[in-house]
Amino acid sequence: MSLSVKPQSLDESNLRDWLGAQAVALGFDGLRITDTHLGPATERLQEWLADGRHGHMEYMQRHAELLSDPELLVPGTVRVICVSMNYLPLKTDFDAEWQRLEDPTQAVVSMYARGRDYHKVLRNRLQEFAGLIEERIGKLGYRVFTDSAPLMEVELARKAGLGWRGKHTLLLNRESGSTFFLGEILVDVPLPIDQEIEEHCGTCTSCIDVCPTQAITAPYQLDARRCISYLTIENPEAIPVEFRRAMGNRVYGCDDCQLICPWNKFAKRTELPDFAQRHGLGQASLLHLWSWTEAEFGQRHEGSAIRRIGYSRWRRNIAVAMGNALANPDVAELDKSAIRLALTEALTGADALVAEHIEWALASYKAYN
């Protein structure tokens, strides 16, 4: 990219207000602007990678240099427009979410993944936003991103003032808690920069205390290799045995650190239909999701972020949850019989990854009953 906008076109006193208003009109809930300098965050990234806490996310290691400098990712970038978009549907009830976690026969899918793929939703709106900016100030060089490139999104958003970094490493703000997506437009024009905001976690350690696998090893320190979200989504291999019991009935992601966070009591709901749950993912039982064929998995997760993990990982995750149900003394024997039958019938045609988890699940029944 190259600087292509005359400086005087950026001096309008109402430009910043216009940007904020356009962002809201497009469905975004926040907009802030920062430069490309990430400072100490790059050193922390290098330490995190050196410790191997990224697990199988090798792309982070490969693109560490790009992660550290947005201008290397898109040459000519001088500003990053950071936006947020709330994703909690109107009827989201945190108490009900906790209750589902306590019912071993139910399948728990992370709240953000129950609707349309956020990558597509945000990217389309960011592209439209960039076009509107160009109409307003003239031709500019830009690229839009949302969790789709080697970019330190949370750190850029924190620096821009969209929130502060919580002890669970997610971004938090007073209006939306942590239940929002992030998106960016990298531009080659010197837009006015916003200021960082103060942190407001205080002495609270609820997110650290509640983590089922102790993945938050210290305030602001996350070991992805222990995180259920990583284990069920990014991890391509077997779920380590030492974490399978702690997974409970979580089959895609984990929301515990968000459900417990006091700031999420104030989390705004969204009226965007894109993030409304589809195919009953907020109420589905393990047996129901297990019954889906590969074709049904592909069809029902069309346009969903879940489809990316593929059928095998999906079955792997559900098999672990079913094993935990079989090991739970509170689950009725009738339910256990149905789960055992479903697992046994699937074993013959299962691939090696899924078969190992099915065998572990069936062994759980023998060990705990």
C-alpha positions as CSV (number, residue, x, y, z in Angstrom):
1,M,0.0,0.0,0.0
2,S,1.1,3.6,-0.5
3,L,-0.2,6.8,1.0
4,S,-2.8,8.0,-1.4
5,V,-5.0,10.4,0.5
6,K,-4.2,14.1,0.8
7,P,-3.6,15.0,4.4
8,Q,-6.2,17.8,4.3
9,S,-8.9,15.3,3.6
10,L,-8.3,13.8,7.0
11,D,-8.5,17.1,8.9
12,E,-12.3,17.2,9.0
13,S,-13.4,17.7,12.6
14,N,-16.3,15.2,12.2
15,L,-14.4,12.4,10.5
16,R,-14.0,10.4,13.7
17,D,-17.7,10.8,14.6
18,W,-18.6,9.7,11.0
19,L,-16.4,6.6,11.3
20,G,-18.1,5.6,14.6
21,A,-21.6,6.2,13.2
22,Q,-20.8,4.2,10.1
23,A,-19.5,1.3,12.2
24,V,-22.7,1.2,14.2
25,A,-24.8,1.4,11.1
26,L,-23.0,-1.7,9.8
27,G,-23.7,-3.6,13.0
28,F,-20.4,-3.1,14.8
29,D,-20.6,-2.1,18.5
30,G,-17.3,-0.4,18.9
31,L,-14.6,1.3,16.8
32,R,-11.2,2.5,17.8
33,I,-8.0,3.3,15.9
34,T,-4.3,2.6,16.7
35,D,-0.9,2.6,15.1
36,T,1.1,-0.5,14.2
37,H,3.6,-0.4,17.0
38,L,3.1,-3.4,19.4
39,G,6.0,-2.8,21.7
40,P,6.5,-5.3,24.6
41,A,3.7,-7.5,23.2
42,T,6.1,-8.8,20.6
43,E,8.6,-9.9,23.3
44,R,5.8,-11.7,25.2
45,L,4.7,-13.5,22.0
46,Q,8.3,-14.7,21.5
47,E,8.5,-16.0,25.0
48,W,5.1,-17.8,24.7
49,L,6.2,-19.4,21.4
50,A,9.6,-20.4,22.8
51,D,7.8,-22.2,25.7
52,G,5.7,-24.1,23.2
53,R,2.5,-22.9,24.7
54,H,1.0,-22.6,21.2
55,G,0.8,-26.4,20.9
56,H,0.0,-27.5,17.3
57,M,-0.7,-24.0,16.1
58,E,2.5,-24.0,14.1
59,Y,1.3,-21.2,11.9
60,M,2.0,-18.9,14.8
61,Q,5.6,-19.9,14.9
62,R,6.0,-19.7,11.2
63,H,4.5,-16.2,11.0
64,A,5.9,-14.8,14.3
65,E,7.6,-12.0,12.5
66,L,4.4,-10.9,10.7
67,L,2.4,-11.2,14.0
68,S,4.8,-8.7,15.5
69,D,4.4,-6.0,12.9
70,P,1.3,-5.3,10.9
71,E,3.3,-3.3,8.4
72,L,5.2,-6.5,7.4
73,L,1.8,-8.2,6.8
74,V,0.5,-5.3,4.7
75,P,3.3,-3.0,3.6
76,G,2.5,0.7,3.9
77,T,0.1,0.3,6.8
78,V,0.2,3.1,9.3
79,R,-3.1,2.7,11.1
80,V,-5.3,-0.1,12.2
81,I,-9.1,0.5,12.5
82,C,-10.3,-2.0,15.1
83,V,-13.9,-2.9,15.5
84,S,-15.9,-5.1,17.8
85,M,-19.2,-7.0,17.2
86,N,-21.3,-8.5,20.0
87,Y,-22.4,-12.1,19.5
88,L,-24.7,-13.1,22.4
89,P,-28.2,-13.7,21.1
90,L,-31.0,-11.9,22.9
91,K,-32.2,-14.9,24.9
92,T,-28.8,-16.0,26.2
93,D,-29.1,-17.0,29.9
94,F,-25.8,-17.7,31.7
95,D,-27.6,-19.6,34.5
96,A,-29.0,-22.0,31.9
97,E,-25.5,-22.4,30.4
98,W,-24.2,-23.5,33.8
99,Q,-27.1,-25.9,34.2
100,R,-26.3,-27.5,30.8
101,L,-22.7,-28.0,31.9
102,E,-24.0,-30.0,34.9
103,D,-26.1,-32.4,32.7
104,P,-23.6,-35.0,31.4
105,T,-26.0,-36.2,28.7
106,Q,-26.2,-32.7,27.0
107,A,-23.7,-31.4,24.5
108,V,-22.2,-28.0,25.1
109,V,-21.1,-26.0,22.2
110,S,-19.4,-22.6,22.8
111,M,-21.8,-19.8,22.5
112,Y,-19.9,-17.9,19.8
113,A,-20.1,-20.9,17.4
114,R,-23.8,-21.7,17.5
115,G,-24.7,-19.3,14.7
116,R,-23.1,-18.3,11.4
117,D,-19.4,-18.2,10.9
118,Y,-18.2,-14.9,12.3
119,H,-15.4,-14.8,9.8
120,K,-17.8,-14.3,7.0
121,V,-20.1,-12.0,8.8
122,L,-17.4,-9.6,9.9
123,R,-15.4,-9.8,6.7
124,N,-18.3,-8.8,4.5
125,R,-19.2,-5.8,6.7
126,L,-15.5,-4.7,7.0
127,Q,-15.2,-4.8,3.2
128,E,-18.3,-2.6,2.9
129,F,-17.0,-0.3,5.6
130,A,-13.7,0.1,3.8
131,G,-15.5,1.0,0.6
132,L,-17.5,3.7,2.4
133,I,-14.3,5.2,3.9
134,E,-12.8,5.4,0.5
135,E,-15.9,7.2,-0.8
136,R,-15.6,9.7,2.1
137,I,-11.9,10.5,2.0
138,G,-10.7,9.3,-1.4
139,K,-8.7,6.3,-2.6
140,L,-6.7,4.4,0.0
141,G,-4.8,1.2,0.4
142,Y,-6.4,-1.2,2.8
143,R,-7.0,-4.9,3.7
144,V,-9.6,-6.3,6.1
145,F,-9.1,-9.1,8.6
146,T,-11.0,-11.0,11.2
147,D,-9.1,-13.9,12.9
148,S,-7.9,-14.7,9.4
149,A,-4.2,-13.7,9.3
150,P,-1.1,-13.5,11.4
151,L,-2.2,-10.4,13.3
152,M,-2.2,-9.8,17.1
153,E,-5.8,-8.8,17.1
154,V,-6.4,-8.6,20.8
155,E,-3.3,-6.6,21.5
156,L,-4.1,-4.1,18.7
157,A,-7.7,-3.8,20.0
158,R,-6.4,-3.3,23.5
159,K,-3.9,-0.6,22.3
160,A,-6.7,1.1,20.4
161,G,-8.8,1.3,23.5
162,L,-11.6,-1.2,22.6
163,G,-11.0,-2.8,26.0
164,W,-8.4,-4.1,28.4
165,R,-6.8,-7.6,28.6
166,G,-8.5,-9.8,31.2
167,K,-6.5,-12.3,33.3
168,H,-7.9,-15.0,31.0
169,T,-6.1,-13.1,28.1
170,L,-9.4,-12.2,26.4
171,L,-10.3,-8.6,25.8
172,L,-12.9,-7.0,28.2
173,N,-14.8,-3.8,28.2
174,R,-17.5,-2.3,30.4
175,E,-20.3,-2.5,27.7
176,S,-19.8,-6.0,26.3
177,G,-17.7,-8.0,28.8
178,S,-15.8,-10.4,26.6
179,T,-18.5,-11.7,24.3
180,F,-17.6,-9.9,21.1
181,F,-15.7,-10.6,17.9
182,L,-12.9,-8.4,16.6
183,G,-12.1,-7.2,13.1
184,E,-9.5,-4.9,11.6
185,I,-9.0,-2.7,8.6
186,L,-5.3,-2.0,7.9
187,V,-5.0,1.3,6.1
188,D,-2.3,3.5,4.7
189,V,-3.7,6.8,5.9
190,P,-2.8,8.6,9.2
191,L,-6.2,8.6,10.9
192,P,-6.4,10.1,14.4
193,I,-5.3,7.6,17.1
194,D,-7.4,6.7,20.1
195,Q,-6.1,6.1,23.6
196,E,-5.8,2.9,25.7
197,I,-8.2,2.5,28.6
198,E,-7.5,1.4,32.2
199,E,-7.8,-2.2,33.3
200,H,-10.7,-3.1,35.6
201,C,-10.1,-6.7,36.8
202,G,-8.7,-5.6,40.1
203,T,-8.0,-8.6,42.5
204,C,-10.6,-10.9,40.8
205,T,-9.3,-14.3,39.8
206,S,-12.6,-16.0,39.0
207,C,-11.5,-16.9,35.5
208,I,-8.3,-18.5,36.7
209,D,-10.1,-20.4,39.5
210,V,-12.9,-21.8,37.3
211,C,-10.8,-23.1,34.4
212,P,-11.4,-26.9,34.2
213,T,-7.9,-27.7,33.1
214,Q,-5.9,-24.9,34.8
215,A,-5.0,-23.6,31.4
216,I,-4.7,-20.0,32.8
217,T,-1.4,-20.7,34.5
218,A,-1.1,-17.2,36.0
219,P,-2.8,-13.8,35.4
220,Y,-2.5,-13.0,31.7
221,Q,-0.8,-16.3,31.0
222,L,-2.6,-19.0,28.9
223,D,-1.1,-22.4,28.0
224,A,-3.1,-23.3,24.9
225,R,-2.1,-27.0,25.2
226,R,-4.3,-27.2,28.3
227,C,-7.2,-25.1,27.0
228,I,-10.4,-27.0,26.1
229,S,-11.1,-24.6,23.3
230,Y,-7.7,-25.5,21.8
231,L,-8.0,-29.2,22.5
232,T,-11.5,-29.5,20.9
233,I,-10.8,-27.1,17.9
234,E,-7.2,-26.5,17.0
235,N,-5.7,-29.8,18.2
236,P,-5.6,-32.3,15.3
237,E,-4.5,-35.3,17.4
238,A,-6.0,-37.3,20.2
239,I,-7.2,-35.4,23.3
240,P,-4.6,-36.0,26.0
241,V,-6.0,-38.5,28.5
242,E,-5.2,-36.3,31.4
243,F,-7.6,-33.7,30.2
244,R,-10.5,-35.9,29.0
245,R,-12.4,-36.0,32.4
246,A,-12.0,-32.2,32.8
247,M,-13.7,-31.7,29.3
248,G,-17.0,-32.9,30.8
249,N,-19.7,-32.5,28.1
250,R,-17.9,-29.6,26.2
251,V,-17.8,-30.8,22.6
252,Y,-16.7,-27.5,20.9
253,G,-14.9,-24.8,22.8
254,C,-15.3,-23.8,26.4
255,D,-17.0,-20.7,27.9
256,D,-16.3,-21.2,31.6
257,C,-14.0,-18.2,32.0
258,Q,-16.5,-16.0,30.3
259,L,-19.5,-17.3,32.1
260,I,-17.9,-16.7,35.5
261,C,-16.5,-13.2,34.6
262,P,-18.3,-10.4,36.6
263,W,-18.1,-8.1,33.6
264,N,-20.2,-10.4,31.5
265,K,-23.1,-9.7,33.7
266,F,-23.3,-6.5,31.7
267,A,-22.7,-8.1,28.3
268,K,-24.9,-6.6,25.7
269,R,-27.0,-8.9,23.5
270,T,-27.1,-8.6,19.8
271,E,-30.1,-8.4,17.5
272,L,-28.2,-9.6,14.5
273,P,-29.8,-12.7,13.2
274,D,-26.4,-14.1,12.0
275,F,-25.5,-15.2,15.5
276,A,-28.8,-16.8,16.5
277,Q,-28.3,-20.5,17.2
278,R,-28.9,-22.9,14.4
279,H,-29.9,-26.6,14.5
280,G,-30.6,-26.5,18.2
281,L,-26.9,-26.3,19.1
282,G,-27.8,-24.7,22.4
283,Q,-30.1,-27.6,23.5
284,A,-28.7,-30.7,21.7
285,S,-28.0,-33.9,23.5
286,L,-24.8,-35.9,23.0
287,L,-26.7,-38.7,21.4
288,H,-28.4,-36.4,19.0
289,L,-25.2,-34.9,17.7
290,W,-23.5,-38.3,17.6
291,S,-26.3,-39.5,15.3
292,W,-25.4,-37.1,12.6
293,T,-23.8,-38.7,9.5
294,E,-20.8,-37.0,7.9
295,A,-23.1,-35.6,5.2
296,E,-25.5,-34.2,7.9
297,F,-22.5,-32.7,9.7
298,G,-21.5,-30.9,6.5
299,Q,-25.0,-29.8,5.7
300,R,-25.9,-28.6,9.2
301,H,-22.7,-26.8,9.7
302,E,-22.8,-25.1,6.3
303,G,-21.7,-21.5,6.9
304,S,-20.6,-22.3,10.5
305,A,-17.2,-22.0,12.1
306,I,-17.6,-25.6,13.4
307,R,-17.4,-27.1,10.0
308,R,-13.7,-26.2,9.8
309,I,-12.7,-28.9,12.4
310,G,-14.2,-31.7,10.2
311,Y,-16.3,-34.7,11.1
312,S,-13.5,-36.8,12.7
313,R,-12.6,-34.2,15.3
314,W,-16.3,-33.5,15.9
315,R,-16.8,-37.2,16.7
316,R,-13.6,-37.4,18.7
317,N,-14.9,-34.6,21.0
318,I,-18.4,-36.1,21.4
319,A,-16.9,-39.5,22.2
320,V,-15.0,-38.0,25.1
321,A,-18.1,-36.4,26.4
322,M,-20.0,-39.6,26.1
323,G,-17.3,-41.4,28.0
324,N,-17.6,-38.8,30.8
325,A,-21.4,-39.4,30.8
326,L,-20.8,-43.2,31.2
327,A,-18.4,-42.5,34.1
328,N,-20.9,-40.3,35.9
329,P,-22.9,-42.0,38.7
330,D,-25.7,-39.5,38.3
331,V,-26.6,-40.5,34.7
332,A,-29.5,-43.0,34.5
333,E,-28.6,-46.5,33.4
334,L,-31.1,-46.2,30.6
335,D,-29.2,-43.3,29.2
336,K,-25.9,-45.1,29.6
337,S,-27.2,-48.1,27.8
338,A,-28.2,-45.9,24.8
339,I,-24.8,-44.2,24.8
340,R,-22.9,-47.6,25.0
341,L,-25.0,-48.9,22.1
342,A,-24.4,-45.9,19.9
343,L,-20.6,-46.0,20.6
344,T,-20.4,-49.7,20.0
345,E,-22.3,-49.6,16.7
346,A,-20.0,-46.8,15.5
347,L,-16.7,-48.5,16.4
348,T,-16.4,-50.7,13.4
349,G,-16.5,-48.0,10.8
350,A,-14.6,-45.3,12.8
351,D,-11.2,-44.0,11.7
352,A,-8.3,-44.5,14.0
353,L,-8.6,-41.2,15.8
354,V,-12.3,-41.6,16.6
355,A,-12.0,-45.4,17.4
356,E,-9.4,-44.7,20.1
357,H,-11.7,-42.3,21.8
358,I,-14.7,-44.6,21.5
359,E,-12.7,-47.4,23.1
360,W,-11.7,-45.0,25.9
361,A,-15.3,-44.0,26.4
362,L,-16.5,-47.6,26.6
363,A,-13.7,-48.5,29.0
364,S,-15.0,-45.6,31.2
365,Y,-18.2,-47.5,31.8
366,K,-16.4,-50.6,32.9
367,A,-14.1,-48.6,35.2
368,Y,-16.9,-46.6,36.9
369,N,-19.8,-48.9,37.0
